[in-house]
């Protein structure tokens, strides 16, 4: 039944299912991923500064206000 499905077929099916059932949650997910990346980059920069011995002033990471999604 599913023998002729390739990776592209599965990817398209996954995208359709995600858009149908997860569309309202996508903006919150994107915001959360962006914040995680920002924190990760800040931590990597801090570790590099500590390794080289120069301690630059790292930007303060402020937790945003959370609002219920949905």
CHARMM-style PDB file with segment names, atoms N, HN, CA, C and O in Angstrom:
ATOM      1  N   UNK     1       0.823  -1.195   0.000  1.00  0.00      PROA
ATOM      2  CA  UNK     1       0.000   0.000   0.000  1.00  0.00      PROA
ATOM      3  C   UNK     1       0.873   1.268   0.000  1.00  0.00      PROA
ATOM      4  O   UNK     1       0.644   2.187  -0.786  1.00  0.00      PROA
ATOM      5  N   UNK     2       1.867   1.300   0.887  1.00  0.00      PROA
ATOM      6  HN  UNK     2       2.052   0.553   1.525  1.00  0.00      PROA
ATOM      7  CA  UNK     2       2.734   2.474   0.989  1.00  0.00      PROA
ATOM      8  C   UNK     2       4.105   2.228   0.361  1.00  0.00      PROA
ATOM      9  O   UNK     2       5.051   2.967   0.634  1.00  0.00      PROA
ATOM     10  N   UNK     3       4.217   1.221  -0.454  1.00  0.00      PROA
ATOM     11  HN  UNK     3       3.449   0.621  -0.675  1.00  0.00      PROA
ATOM     12  CA  UNK     3       5.509   0.833  -1.011  1.00  0.00      PROA
ATOM     13  C   UNK     3       6.073   1.883  -1.955  1.00  0.00      PROA
ATOM     14  O   UNK     3       7.293   1.990  -2.084  1.00  0.00      PROA
ATOM     15  N   UNK     4       5.223   2.660  -2.618  1.00  0.00      PROA
ATOM     16  HN  UNK     4       4.232   2.573  -2.513  1.00  0.00      PROA
ATOM     17  CA  UNK     4       5.707   3.633  -3.598  1.00  0.00      PROA
ATOM     18  C   UNK     4       5.941   5.014  -3.006  1.00  0.00      PROA
ATOM     19  O   UNK     4       6.270   5.945  -3.741  1.00  0.00      PROA
ATOM     20  N   UNK     5       5.780   5.170  -1.693  1.00  0.00      PROA
ATOM     21  HN  UNK     5       5.513   4.414  -1.096  1.00  0.00      PROA
ATOM     22  CA  UNK     5       6.009   6.484  -1.072  1.00  0.00      PROA
ATOM     23  C   UNK     5       7.500   6.712  -0.900  1.00  0.00      PROA
ATOM     24  O   UNK     5       8.221   5.862  -0.379  1.00  0.00      PROA
ATOM     25  N   UNK     6       7.942   7.870  -1.345  1.00  0.00      PROA
ATOM     26  HN  UNK     6       7.356   8.561  -1.768  1.00  0.00      PROA
ATOM     27  CA  UNK     6       9.349   8.238  -1.163  1.00  0.00      PROA
ATOM     28  C   UNK     6       9.435   9.278  -0.047  1.00  0.00      PROA
ATOM     29  O   UNK     6       8.424   9.635   0.558  1.00  0.00      PROA
ATOM     30  N   UNK     7      10.627   9.752   0.215  1.00  0.00      PROA
ATOM     31  HN  UNK     7      11.448   9.462  -0.276  1.00  0.00      PROA
ATOM     32  CA  UNK     7      10.826  10.766   1.249  1.00  0.00      PROA
ATOM     33  C   UNK     7      10.059  12.042   0.970  1.00  0.00      PROA
ATOM     34  O   UNK     7       9.526  12.668   1.885  1.00  0.00      PROA
ATOM     35  N   UNK     8      10.004  12.429  -0.309  1.00  0.00      PROA
ATOM     36  HN  UNK     8      10.438  11.921  -1.052  1.00  0.00      PROA
ATOM     37  CA  UNK     8       9.278  13.659  -0.662  1.00  0.00      PROA
ATOM     38  C   UNK     8       7.787  13.527  -0.394  1.00  0.00      PROA
ATOM     39  O   UNK     8       7.149  14.474   0.066  1.00  0.00      PROA
ATOM     40  N   UNK     9       7.231  12.358  -0.680  1.00  0.00      PROA
ATOM     41  HN  UNK     9       7.749  11.589  -1.054  1.00  0.00      PROA
ATOM     42  CA  UNK     9       5.813  12.143  -0.426  1.00  0.00      PROA
ATOM     43  C   UNK     9       5.509  12.269   1.065  1.00  0.00      PROA
ATOM     44  O   UNK     9       4.544  12.921   1.464  1.00  0.00      PROA
ATOM     45  N   UNK    10       6.347  11.637   1.876  1.00  0.00      PROA
ATOM     46  HN  UNK    10       7.132  11.108   1.552  1.00  0.00      PROA
ATOM     47  CA  UNK    10       6.144  11.698   3.319  1.00  0.00      PROA
ATOM     48  C   UNK    10       6.303  13.114   3.845  1.00  0.00      PROA
ATOM     49  O   UNK    10       5.581  13.530   4.752  1.00  0.00      PROA
ATOM     50  N   UNK    11       7.246  13.854   3.278  1.00  0.00      PROA
ATOM     51  HN  UNK    11       7.832  13.516   2.541  1.00  0.00      PROA
ATOM     52  CA  UNK    11       7.456  15.234   3.691  1.00  0.00      PROA
ATOM     53  C   UNK    11       6.247  16.104   3.365  1.00  0.00      PROA
ATOM     54  O   UNK    11       5.846  16.945   4.170  1.00  0.00      PROA
ATOM     55  N   UNK    12       5.674  15.903   2.197  1.00  0.00      PROA
ATOM     56  HN  UNK    12       5.999  15.220   1.543  1.00  0.00      PROA
ATOM     57  CA  UNK    12       4.489  16.674   1.802  1.00  0.00      PROA
ATOM     58  C   UNK    12       3.300  16.302   2.683  1.00  0.00      PROA
ATOM     59  O   UNK    12       2.553  17.183   3.109  1.00  0.00      PROA
ATOM     60  N   UNK    13       3.114  15.024   2.961  1.00  0.00      PROA
ATOM     61  HN  UNK    13       3.721  14.309   2.615  1.00  0.00      PROA
ATOM     62  CA  UNK    13       2.019  14.598   3.844  1.00  0.00      PROA
ATOM     63  C   UNK    13       2.196  15.186   5.234  1.00  0.00      PROA
ATOM     64  O   UNK    13       1.229  15.653   5.835  1.00  0.00      PROA
ATOM     65  N   UNK    14       3.418  15.169   5.752  1.00  0.00      PROA
ATOM     66  HN  UNK    14       4.203  14.790   5.263  1.00  0.00      PROA
ATOM     67  CA  UNK    14       3.693  15.749   7.061  1.00  0.00      PROA
ATOM     68  C   UNK    14       3.390  17.247   7.083  1.00  0.00      PROA
ATOM     69  O   UNK    14       2.817  17.750   8.050  1.00  0.00      PROA
ATOM     70  N   UNK    15       3.770  17.958   6.025  1.00  0.00      PROA
ATOM     71  HN  UNK    15       4.235  17.550   5.240  1.00  0.00      PROA
ATOM     72  CA  UNK    15       3.502  19.398   5.943  1.00  0.00      PROA
ATOM     73  C   UNK    15       2.005  19.682   5.915  1.00  0.00      PROA
ATOM     74  O   UNK    15       1.542  20.619   6.566  1.00  0.00      PROA
ATOM     75  N   UNK    16       1.242  18.884   5.167  1.00  0.00      PROA
ATOM     76  HN  UNK    16       1.618  18.123   4.638  1.00  0.00      PROA
ATOM     77  CA  UNK    16      -0.211  19.085   5.090  1.00  0.00      PROA
ATOM     78  C   UNK    16      -0.856  18.827   6.444  1.00  0.00      PROA
ATOM     79  O   UNK    16      -1.711  19.596   6.882  1.00  0.00      PROA
ATOM     80  N   UNK    17      -0.452  17.756   7.102  1.00  0.00      PROA
ATOM     81  HN  UNK    17       0.243  17.132   6.746  1.00  0.00      PROA
ATOM     82  CA  UNK    17      -1.008  17.445   8.421  1.00  0.00      PROA
ATOM     83  C   UNK    17      -0.651  18.535   9.424  1.00  0.00      PROA
ATOM     84  O   UNK    17      -1.486  18.935  10.236  1.00  0.00      PROA
ATOM     85  N   UNK    18       0.577  19.011   9.368  1.00  0.00      PROA
ATOM     86  HN  UNK    18       1.255  18.686   8.709  1.00  0.00      PROA
ATOM     87  CA  UNK    18       1.004  20.070  10.276  1.00  0.00      PROA
ATOM     88  C   UNK    18       0.202  21.345  10.052  1.00  0.00      PROA
ATOM     89  O   UNK    18      -0.216  21.988  11.014  1.00  0.00      PROA
ATOM     90  N   UNK    19      -0.014  21.711   8.811  1.00  0.00      PROA
ATOM     91  HN  UNK    19       0.326  21.188   8.030  1.00  0.00      PROA
ATOM     92  CA  UNK    19      -0.785  22.917   8.513  1.00  0.00      PROA
ATOM     93  C   UNK    19      -2.249  22.769   8.899  1.00  0.00      PROA
ATOM     94  O   UNK    19      -2.877  23.739   9.324  1.00  0.00      PROA
ATOM     95  N   UNK    20      -2.798  21.570   8.756  1.00  0.00      PROA
ATOM     96  HN  UNK    20      -2.288  20.782   8.411  1.00  0.00      PROA
ATOM     97  CA  UNK    20      -4.206  21.365   9.086  1.00  0.00      PROA
ATOM     98  C   UNK    20      -4.450  21.375  10.593  1.00  0.00      PROA
ATOM     99  O   UNK    20      -5.405  21.993  11.065  1.00  0.00      PROA
ATOM    100  N   UNK    21      -3.604  20.703  11.335  1.00  0.00      PROA
ATOM    101  HN  UNK    21      -2.829  20.200  10.952  1.00  0.00      PROA
ATOM    102  CA  UNK    21      -3.859  20.528  12.762  1.00  0.00      PROA
ATOM    103  C   UNK    21      -2.994  21.398  13.657  1.00  0.00      PROA
ATOM    104  O   UNK    21      -3.327  21.589  14.826  1.00  0.00      PROA
ATOM    105  N   UNK    22      -1.905  21.926  13.148  1.00  0.00      PROA
ATOM    106  HN  UNK    22      -1.634  21.772  12.197  1.00  0.00      PROA
ATOM    107  CA  UNK    22      -1.001  22.678  13.998  1.00  0.00      PROA
ATOM    108  C   UNK    22      -0.859  24.137  13.627  1.00  0.00      PROA
ATOM    109  O   UNK    22      -0.037  24.837  14.218  1.00  0.00      PROA
ATOM    110  N   UNK    23      -1.642  24.628  12.655  1.00  0.00      PROA
ATOM    111  HN  UNK    23      -2.309  24.059  12.175  1.00  0.00      PROA
ATOM    112  CA  UNK    23      -1.496  26.002  12.185  1.00  0.00      PROA
ATOM    113  C   UNK    23      -1.647  27.047  13.289  1.00  0.00      PROA
ATOM    114  O   UNK    23      -0.864  27.996  13.309  1.00  0.00      PROA
ATOM    115  N   UNK    24      -2.601  26.930  14.202  1.00  0.00      PROA
ATOM    116  HN  UNK    24      -3.237  26.158  14.186  1.00  0.00      PROA
ATOM    117  CA  UNK    24      -2.716  27.948  15.246  1.00  0.00      PROA
ATOM    118  C   UNK    24      -1.510  28.009  16.181  1.00  0.00      PROA
ATOM    119  O   UNK    24      -1.255  29.043  16.797  1.00  0.00      PROA
ATOM    120  N   UNK    25      -0.774  26.917  16.288  1.00  0.00      PROA
ATOM    121  HN  UNK    25      -0.981  26.076  15.787  1.00  0.00      PROA
ATOM    122  CA  UNK    25       0.355  26.879  17.212  1.00  0.00      PROA
ATOM    123  C   UNK    25       1.693  27.227  16.559  1.00  0.00      PROA
ATOM    124  O   UNK    25       2.703  27.354  17.252  1.00  0.00      PROA
ATOM    125  N   UNK    26       1.712  27.382  15.243  1.00  0.00      PROA
ATOM    126  HN  UNK    26       0.892  27.279  14.680  1.00  0.00      PROA
ATOM    127  CA  UNK    26       2.970  27.653  14.543  1.00  0.00      PROA
ATOM    128  C   UNK    26       3.639  28.964  14.959  1.00  0.00      PROA
ATOM    129  O   UNK    26       4.857  28.966  15.139  1.00  0.00      PROA
ATOM    130  N   UNK    27       2.912  30.092  15.125  1.00  0.00      PROA
ATOM    131  HN  UNK    27       1.923  30.091  14.978  1.00  0.00      PROA
ATOM    132  CA  UNK    27       3.594  31.322  15.539  1.00  0.00      PROA
ATOM    133  C   UNK    27       4.262  31.199  16.911  1.00  0.00      PROA
ATOM    134  O   UNK    27       5.370  31.696  17.110  1.00  0.00      PROA
ATOM    135  N   UNK    28       3.606  30.554  17.831  1.00  0.00      PROA
ATOM    136  HN  UNK    28       2.705  30.150  17.669  1.00  0.00      PROA
ATOM    137  CA  UNK    28       4.195  30.356  19.156  1.00  0.00      PROA
ATOM    138  C   UNK    28       5.420  29.466  19.102  1.00  0.00      PROA
ATOM    139  O   UNK    28       6.401  29.699  19.807  1.00  0.00      PROA
ATOM    140  N   UNK    29       5.359  28.452  18.265  1.00  0.00      PROA
ATOM    141  HN  UNK    29       4.562  28.262  17.692  1.00  0.00      PROA
ATOM    142  CA  UNK    29       6.489  27.551  18.101  1.00  0.00      PROA
ATOM    143  C   UNK    29       7.679  28.287  17.492  1.00  0.00      PROA
ATOM    144  O   UNK    29       8.813  28.110  17.938  1.00  0.00      PROA
ATOM    145  N   UNK    30       7.425  29.110  16.476  1.00  0.00      PROA
ATOM    146  HN  UNK    30       6.504  29.253  16.114  1.00  0.00      PROA
ATOM    147  CA  UNK    30       8.499  29.877  15.834  1.00  0.00      PROA
ATOM    148  C   UNK    30       9.128  30.861  16.816  1.00  0.00      PROA
ATOM    149  O   UNK    30      10.348  31.025  16.839  1.00  0.00      PROA
ATOM    150  N   UNK    31       8.303  31.510  17.621  1.00  0.00      PROA
ATOM    151  HN  UNK    31       7.312  31.377  17.602  1.00  0.00      PROA
ATOM    152  CA  UNK    31       8.814  32.459  18.613  1.00  0.00      PROA
ATOM    153  C   UNK    31       9.678  31.735  19.641  1.00  0.00      PROA
ATOM    154  O   UNK    31      10.733  32.234  20.033  1.00  0.00      PROA
ATOM    155  N   UNK    32       9.237  30.581  20.067  1.00  0.00      PROA
ATOM    156  HN  UNK    32       8.379  30.176  19.748  1.00  0.00      PROA
ATOM    157  CA  UNK    32       9.982  29.806  21.044  1.00  0.00      PROA
ATOM    158  C   UNK    32      11.321  29.336  20.483  1.00  0.00      PROA
ATOM    159  O   UNK    32      12.329  29.364  21.188  1.00  0.00      PROA
ATOM    160  N   UNK    33      11.341  28.906  19.227  1.00  0.00      PROA
ATOM    161  HN  UNK    33      10.522  28.883  18.654  1.00  0.00      PROA
ATOM    162  CA  UNK    33      12.593  28.476  18.599  1.00  0.00      PROA
ATOM    163  C   UNK    33      13.550  29.659  18.468  1.00  0.00      PROA
ATOM    164  O   UNK    33      14.751  29.520  18.699  1.00  0.00      PROA
ATOM    165  N   UNK    34      13.015  30.824  18.096  1.00  0.00      PROA
ATOM    166  HN  UNK    34      12.039  30.937  17.908  1.00  0.00      PROA
ATOM    167  CA  UNK    34      13.851  32.021  17.984  1.00  0.00      PROA
ATOM    168  C   UNK    34      14.477  32.413  19.303  1.00  0.00      PROA
ATOM    169  O   UNK    34      15.655  32.766  19.352  1.00  0.00      PROA
ATOM    170  N   UNK    35      13.701  32.356  20.377  1.00  0.00      PROA
ATOM    171  HN  UNK    35      12.744  32.069  20.338  1.00  0.00      PROA
ATOM    172  CA  UNK    35      14.235  32.691  21.694  1.00  0.00      PROA
ATOM    173  C   UNK    35      15.289  31.688  22.128  1.00  0.00      PROA
ATOM    174  O   UNK    35      16.303  32.064  22.715  1.00  0.00      PROA
ATOM    175  N   UNK    36      15.057  30.418  21.843  1.00  0.00      PROA
ATOM    176  HN  UNK    36      14.233  30.112  21.366  1.00  0.00      PROA
ATOM    177  CA  UNK    36      16.033  29.383  22.195  1.00  0.00      PROA
ATOM    178  C   UNK    36      17.340  29.598  21.449  1.00  0.00      PROA
ATOM    179  O   UNK    36      18.417  29.445  22.027  1.00  0.00      PROA
ATOM    180  N   UNK    37      17.257  29.951  20.165  1.00  0.00      PROA
ATOM    181  HN  UNK    37      16.383  30.075  19.696  1.00  0.00      PROA
ATOM    182  CA  UNK    37      18.466  30.202  19.385  1.00  0.00      PROA
ATOM    183  C   UNK    37      19.222  31.415  19.916  1.00  0.00      PROA
ATOM    184  O   UNK    37      20.452  31.407  19.973  1.00  0.00      PROA
ATOM    185  N   UNK    38      18.490  32.456  20.304  1.00  0.00      PROA
ATOM    186  HN  UNK    38      17.491  32.463  20.257  1.00  0.00      PROA
ATOM    187  CA  UNK    38      19.120  33.653  20.846  1.00  0.00      PROA
ATOM    188  C   UNK    38      19.877  33.325  22.136  1.00  0.00      PROA
ATOM    189  O   UNK    38      21.004  33.781  22.329  1.00  0.00      PROA
ATOM    190  N   UNK    39      19.260  32.540  23.012  1.00  0.00      PROA
ATOM    191  HN  UNK    39      18.344  32.169  22.855  1.00  0.00      PROA
ATOM    192  CA  UNK    39      19.905  32.140  24.260  1.00  0.00      PROA
ATOM    193  C   UNK    39      21.120  31.269  23.966  1.00  0.00      PROA
ATOM    194  O   UNK    39      22.170  31.438  24.586  1.00  0.00      PROA
ATOM    195  N   UNK    40      20.983  30.342  23.025  1.00  0.00      PROA
ATOM    196  HN  UNK    40      20.130  30.205  22.521  1.00  0.00      PROA
ATOM    197  CA  UNK    40      22.090  29.456  22.666  1.00  0.00      PROA
ATOM    198  C   UNK    40      23.279  30.257  22.149  1.00  0.00      PROA
ATOM    199  O   UNK    40      24.415  30.014  22.557  1.00  0.00      PROA
ATOM    200  N   UNK    41      23.025  31.213  21.251  1.00  0.00      PROA
ATOM    201  HN  UNK    41      22.102  31.411  20.920  1.00  0.00      PROA
ATOM    202  CA  UNK    41      24.107  32.043  20.707  1.00  0.00      PROA
ATOM    203  C   UNK    41      24.785  32.846  21.806  1.00  0.00      PROA
ATOM    204  O   UNK    41      26.005  33.004  21.804  1.00  0.00      PROA
ATOM    205  N   UNK    42      23.993  33.353  22.746  1.00  0.00      PROA
ATOM    206  HN  UNK    42      23.002  33.225  22.748  1.00  0.00      PROA
ATOM    207  CA  UNK    42      24.550  34.121  23.852  1.00  0.00      PROA
ATOM    208  C   UNK    42      25.458  33.249  24.711  1.00  0.00      PROA
ATOM    209  O   UNK    42      26.536  33.680  25.119  1.00  0.00      PROA
ATOM    210  N   UNK    43      25.020  32.022  24.982  1.00  0.00      PROA
ATOM    211  HN  UNK    43      24.144  31.671  24.650  1.00  0.00      PROA
ATOM    212  CA  UNK    43      25.824  31.112  25.788  1.00  0.00      PROA
ATOM    213  C   UNK    43      27.108  30.716  25.067  1.00  0.00      PROA
ATOM    214  O   UNK    43      28.165  30.630  25.692  1.00  0.00      PROA
ATOM    215  N   UNK    44      27.029  30.473  23.760  1.00  0.00      PROA
ATOM    216  HN  UNK    44      26.170  30.543  23.252  1.00  0.00      PROA
ATOM    217  CA  UNK    44      28.222  30.123  22.985  1.00  0.00      PROA
ATOM    218  C   UNK    44      29.211  31.289  23.013  1.00  0.00      PROA
ATOM    219  O   UNK    44      30.412  31.084  23.184  1.00  0.00      PROA
ATOM    220  N   UNK    45      28.701  32.518  22.843  1.00  0.00      PROA
ATOM    221  HN  UNK    45      27.725  32.685  22.704  1.00  0.00      PROA
ATOM    222  CA  UNK    45      29.562  33.699  22.873  1.00  0.00      PROA
ATOM    223  C   UNK    45      30.244  33.830  24.241  1.00  0.00      PROA
ATOM    224  O   UNK    45      31.428  34.158  24.322  1.00  0.00      PROA
ATOM    225  N   UNK    46      29.490  33.573  25.310  1.00  0.00      PROA
ATOM    226  HN  UNK    46      28.528  33.307  25.245  1.00  0.00      PROA
ATOM    227  CA  UNK    46      30.049  33.647  26.658  1.00  0.00      PROA
ATOM    228  C   UNK    46      31.143  32.603  26.848  1.00  0.00      PROA
ATOM    229  O   UNK    46      32.190  32.893  27.426  1.00  0.00      PROA
ATOM    230  N   UNK    47      30.899  31.387  26.363  1.00  0.00      PROA
ATOM    231  HN  UNK    47      30.048  31.151  25.894  1.00  0.00      PROA
ATOM    232  CA  UNK    47      31.911  30.337  26.503  1.00  0.00      PROA
ATOM    233  C   UNK    47      33.176  30.672  25.724  1.00  0.00      PROA
ATOM    234  O   UNK    47      34.281  30.418  26.203  1.00  0.00      PROA
ATOM    235  N   UNK    48      33.027  31.245  24.514  1.00  0.00      PROA
ATOM    236  HN  UNK    48      32.129  31.451  24.125  1.00  0.00      PROA
ATOM    237  CA  UNK    48      34.198  31.637  23.730  1.00  0.00      PROA
ATOM    238  C   UNK    48      34.980  32.732  24.441  1.00  0.00      PROA
ATOM    239  O   UNK    48      36.210  32.703  24.474  1.00  0.00      PROA
ATOM    240  N   UNK    49      34.256  33.705  25.016  1.00  0.00      PROA
ATOM    241  HN  UNK    49      33.257  33.729  24.989  1.00  0.00      PROA
ATOM    242  CA  UNK    49      34.925  34.795  25.737  1.00  0.00      PROA
ATOM    243  C   UNK    49      35.679  34.272  26.950  1.00  0.00      PROA
ATOM    244  O   UNK    49      36.783  34.730  27.244  1.00  0.00      PROA
ATOM    245  N   UNK    50      35.082  33.309  27.659  1.00  0.00      PROA
ATOM    246  HN  UNK    50      34.185  32.937  27.420  1.00  0.00      PROA
ATOM    247  CA  UNK    50      35.757  32.733  28.819  1.00  0.00      PROA
ATOM    248  C   UNK    50      36.980  31.929  28.395  1.00  0.00      PROA
ATOM    249  O   UNK    50      37.984  31.908  29.107  1.00  0.00      PROA
ATOM    250  N   UNK    51      36.907  31.275  27.254  1.00  0.00      PROA
ATOM    251  HN  UNK    51      36.091  31.292  26.675  1.00  0.00      PROA
ATOM    252  CA  UNK    51      38.028  30.467  26.779  1.00  0.00      PROA
ATOM    253  C   UNK    51      39.201  31.341  26.359  1.00  0.00      PROA
ATOM    254  O   UNK    51      40.358  30.960  26.539  1.00  0.00      PROA
ATOM    255  N   UNK    52      38.904  32.517  25.796  1.00  0.00      PROA
ATOM    256  HN  UNK    52      37.965  32.826  25.650  1.00  0.00      PROA
ATOM    257  CA  UNK    52      39.982  33.398  25.352  1.00  0.00      PROA
ATOM    258  C   UNK    52      40.460  34.318  26.462  1.00  0.00      PROA
ATOM    259  O   UNK    52      41.498  34.966  26.326  1.00  0.00      PROA
ATOM    260  N   UNK    53      39.719  34.382  27.549  1.00  0.00      PROA
ATOM    261  HN  UNK    53      38.875  33.856  27.659  1.00  0.00      PROA
ATOM    262  CA  UNK    53      40.124  35.212  28.666  1.00  0.00      PROA
ATOM    263  C   UNK    53      39.577  36.621  28.617  1.00  0.00      PROA
ATOM    264  O   UNK    53      39.814  37.398  29.541  1.00  0.00      PROA
ATOM    265  N   UNK    54      38.858  36.974  27.574  1.00  0.00      PROA
ATOM    266  HN  UNK    54      38.666  36.343  26.823  1.00  0.00      PROA
ATOM    267  CA  UNK    54      38.245  38.297  27.503  1.00  0.00      PROA
ATOM    268  C   UNK    54      36.780  38.163  27.856  1.00  0.00      PROA
ATOM    269  O   UNK    54      36.028  37.434  27.208  1.00  0.00      PROA
ATOM    270  N   UNK    55      36.397  38.866  28.875  1.00  0.00      PROA
ATOM    271  HN  UNK    55      37.008  39.458  29.401  1.00  0.00      PROA
ATOM    272  CA  UNK    55      35.004  38.790  29.305  1.00  0.00      PROA
ATOM    273  C   UNK    55      34.268  40.033  28.838  1.00  0.00      PROA
ATOM    274  O   UNK    55      34.333  41.085  29.473  1.00  0.00      PROA
ATOM    275  N   UNK    56      33.578  39.898  27.734  1.00  0.00      PROA
ATOM    276  HN  UNK    56      33.526  39.043  27.219  1.00  0.00      PROA
ATOM    277  CA  UNK    56      32.777  41.003  27.213  1.00  0.00      PROA
ATOM    278  C   UNK    56      31.431  41.016  27.926  1.00  0.00      PROA
ATOM    279  O   UNK    56      30.967  39.999  28.442  1.00  0.00      PROA
ATOM    280  N   UNK    57      30.836  42.162  27.937  1.00  0.00      PROA
ATOM    281  HN  UNK    57      31.213  42.988  27.518  1.00  0.00      PROA
ATOM    282  CA  UNK    57      29.517  42.293  28.557  1.00  0.00      PROA
ATOM    283  C   UNK    57      28.487  41.608  27.671  1.00  0.00      PROA
ATOM    284  O   UNK    57      28.225  42.046  26.550  1.00  0.00      PROA
ATOM    285  N   UNK    58      27.914  40.542  28.178  1.00  0.00      PROA
ATOM    286  HN  UNK    58      28.127  40.186  29.088  1.00  0.00      PROA
ATOM    287  CA  UNK    58      26.898  39.808  27.420  1.00  0.00      PROA
ATOM    288  C   UNK    58      25.548  40.489  27.595  1.00  0.00      PROA
ATOM    289  O   UNK    58      25.241  40.982  28.680  1.00  0.00      PROA
ATOM    290  N   UNK    59      24.744  40.521  26.545  1.00  0.00      PROA
ATOM    291  HN  UNK    59      24.994  40.121  25.664  1.00  0.00      PROA
ATOM    292  CA  UNK    59      23.419  41.128  26.676  1.00  0.00      PROA
ATOM    293  C   UNK    59      22.549  40.317  27.627  1.00  0.00      PROA
ATOM    294  O   UNK    59      22.602  39.087  27.642  1.00  0.00      PROA
ATOM    295  N   UNK    60      21.761  41.014  28.406  1.00  0.00      PROA
ATOM    296  HN  UNK    60      21.718  42.013  28.393  1.00  0.00      PROA
ATOM    297  CA  UNK    60      20.881  40.347  29.350  1.00  0.00      PROA
ATOM    298  C   UNK    60      19.736  39.680  28.595  1.00  0.00      PROA
ATOM    299  O   UNK    60      19.133  40.274  27.702  1.00  0.00      PROA
ATOM    300  N   UNK    61      19.452  38.453  28.965  1.00  0.00      PROA
ATOM    301  HN  UNK    61      19.942  37.970  29.691  1.00  0.00      PROA
ATOM    302  CA  UNK    61      18.344  37.726  28.359  1.00  0.00      PROA
ATOM    303  C   UNK    61      17.146  37.887  29.277  1.00  0.00      PROA
ATOM    304  O   UNK    61      17.168  37.448  30.427  1.00  0.00      PROA
ATOM    305  N   UNK    62      16.117  38.509  28.770  1.00  0.00      PROA
ATOM    306  HN  UNK    62      16.099  38.866  27.836  1.00  0.00      PROA
ATOM    307  CA  UNK    62      14.914  38.742  29.553  1.00  0.00      PROA
ATOM    308  C   UNK    62      13.828  37.796  29.091  1.00  0.00      PROA
ATOM    309  O   UNK    62      13.550  37.699  27.896  1.00  0.00      PROA
ATOM    310  N   UNK    63      13.215  37.101  30.027  1.00  0.00      PROA
ATOM    311  HN  UNK    63      13.442  37.180  30.998  1.00  0.00      PROA
ATOM    312  CA  UNK    63      12.142  36.184  29.679  1.00  0.00      PROA
ATOM    313  C   UNK    63      10.900  36.991  29.272  1.00  0.00      PROA
ATOM    314  O   UNK    63      10.475  37.882  30.007  1.00  0.00      PROA
ATOM    315  N   UNK    64      10.328  36.688  28.122  1.00  0.00      PROA
ATOM    316  HN  UNK    64      10.674  35.964  27.524  1.00  0.00      PROA
ATOM    317  CA  UNK    64       9.135  37.434  27.686  1.00  0.00      PROA
ATOM    318  C   UNK    64       7.916  36.990  28.483  1.00  0.00      PROA
ATOM    319  O   UNK    64       7.902  35.935  29.117  1.00  0.00      PROA
ATOM    320  N   UNK    65       6.907  37.830  28.427  1.00  0.00      PROA
ATOM    321  HN  UNK    65       6.918  38.687  27.913  1.00  0.00      PROA
ATOM    322  CA  UNK    65       5.660  37.468  29.062  1.00  0.00      PROA
ATOM    323  C   UNK    65       5.043  36.333  28.275  1.00  0.00      PROA
ATOM    324  O   UNK    65       5.061  36.332  27.044  1.00  0.00      PROA
ATOM    325  N   UNK    66       4.497  35.370  28.990  1.00  0.00      PROA
ATOM    326  HN  UNK    66       4.482  35.371  29.990  1.00  0.00      PROA
ATOM    327  CA  UNK    66       3.874  34.240  28.295  1.00  0.00      PROA
ATOM    328  C   UNK    66       2.379  34.432  28.270  1.00  0.00      PROA
ATOM    329  O   UNK    66       1.767  34.860  29.249  1.00  0.00      PROA
ATOM    330  N   UNK    67       1.808  34.106  27.135  1.00  0.00      PROA
ATOM    331  HN  UNK    67       2.305  33.758  26.341  1.00  0.00      PROA
ATOM    332  CA  UNK    67       0.368  34.164  26.988  1.00  0.00      PROA
ATOM    333  C   UNK    67      -0.117  32.803  26.540  1.00  0.00      PROA
ATOM    334  O   UNK    67       0.559  32.135  25.757  1.00  0.00      PROA
ATOM    335  N   UNK    68      -1.266  32.380  27.016  1.00  0.00      PROA
ATOM    336  HN  UNK    68      -1.815  32.923  27.652  1.00  0.00      PROA
ATOM    337  CA  UNK    68      -1.754  31.069  26.607  1.00  0.00      PROA
ATOM    338  C   UNK    68      -2.065  31.045  25.115  1.00  0.00      PROA
ATOM    339  O   UNK    68      -2.628  31.987  24.557  1.00  0.00      PROA
ATOM    340  N   UNK    69      -1.688  29.957  24.500  1.00  0.00      PROA
ATOM    341  HN  UNK    69      -1.231  29.192  24.952  1.00  0.00      PROA
ATOM    342  CA  UNK    69      -1.920  29.798  23.059  1.00  0.00      PROA
ATOM    343  C   UNK    69      -3.182  28.960  22.865  1.00  0.00      PROA
ATOM    344  O   UNK    69      -3.380  27.933  23.514  1.00  0.00      PROA
ATOM    345  N   UNK    70      -4.002  29.420  21.976  1.00  0.00      PROA
ATOM    346  HN  UNK    70      -3.841  30.254  21.449  1.00  0.00      PROA
ATOM    347  CA  UNK    70      -5.163  28.619  21.611  1.00  0.00      PROA
ATOM    348  C   UNK    70      -6.354  29.156  22.220  1.00  0.00      PROA
ATOM    349  OT1 UNK    70      -7.443  28.614  22.030  1.00  0.00      PROA
TER     350      UNK     70
END
